[in-house]
């Protein structure tokens, strides 16, 4: 398995650049997904054009995607390599009252992959 992967990263207003980043093993509770389809949405275009200010470059964009699980981290039992997945990009803390009642969109620590958290090019 390759130890590096190619990513596309937002580097400035209306600018993208590709680069190689190290492919780290998934951590506890994480999975690595090989992206097979990804969409560019209006939010990505607004970020790149500078119309919104809730993301900072450099940032690997990408939050509407589907793919195949490549590797799983320690403690992951619901997924295995080869499983096809689509991703919910919203991440909550998992322990606050909002998250525990299925309302992670109200989590005070919530963020979205490709916006507040690195997108598909995440190298950690």
HELIX and SHEET records of a PDB file:
HELIX    1   1 UNK A   42  UNK A   49  1                                   8    
HELIX    2   2 UNK A   97  UNK A  100  1                                   4    
HELIX    3   3 UNK A  104  UNK A  106  5                                   3    
SHEET    1   A 2 UNK A   4  UNK A  12  0                                        
SHEET    2   A 2 UNK A  15  UNK A  22 -1                                        
SHEET    1   B 3 UNK A  31  UNK A  38  0                                        
SHEET    2   B 3 UNK A  65  UNK A  72 -1                                        
SHEET    3   B 3 UNK A  84  UNK A  86 -1                                        
SHEET    1   C 2 UNK A  90  UNK A  91  0                                        
SHEET    2   C 2 UNK A 111  UNK A 112 -1                                        
END                                                                             
